[in-house]
Amino acid sequence: MRGWIGLIERYLAEFREYLAANPDLLASIRSLLNAFVRVGWPEGVALTYRLGDAFR
């Protein structure tokens, strides 16, 4: 599980400006994170809560 979360964290860190400028891509990432939340993966839940911090 850590692999998926680590990959998303890396994309958020490396492509922050592009993600912020592309609402469709950001919506896709949010959708993926919501899937993690629905199945109760703690790392996915934690990243979902931190998502807003990535764009501050």
Contacts in CASP RR format, 6 or more apart in sequence:
PFRMAT RR
TARGET T0000
AUTHOR 0000-0000-0000
METHOD contacts of the structure
MODEL  1
MRGWIGLIERYLAEFREYLAANPDLLASIRSLLNAFVRVGWPEGVALTYR
LGDAFR
1 41 0 8 1.000
1 43 0 8 1.000
2 43 0 8 1.000
4 36 0 8 1.000
5 36 0 8 1.000
5 41 0 8 1.000
5 43 0 8 1.000
5 44 0 8 1.000
5 47 0 8 1.000
8 29 0 8 1.000
8 32 0 8 1.000
8 33 0 8 1.000
8 47 0 8 1.000
9 47 0 8 1.000
11 19 0 8 1.000
11 29 0 8 1.000
12 19 0 8 1.000
12 29 0 8 1.000
12 51 0 8 1.000
12 54 0 8 1.000
13 54 0 8 1.000
16 54 0 8 1.000
16 55 0 8 1.000
18 25 0 8 1.000
19 25 0 8 1.000
19 26 0 8 1.000
19 29 0 8 1.000
19 54 0 8 1.000
19 55 0 8 1.000
20 26 0 8 1.000
20 55 0 8 1.000
29 51 0 8 1.000
30 48 0 8 1.000
30 51 0 8 1.000
33 44 0 8 1.000
33 47 0 8 1.000
33 48 0 8 1.000
33 51 0 8 1.000
34 48 0 8 1.000
36 43 0 8 1.000
36 44 0 8 1.000
36 45 0 8 1.000
36 47 0 8 1.000
36 48 0 8 1.000
37 44 0 8 1.000
37 45 0 8 1.000
37 48 0 8 1.000
END
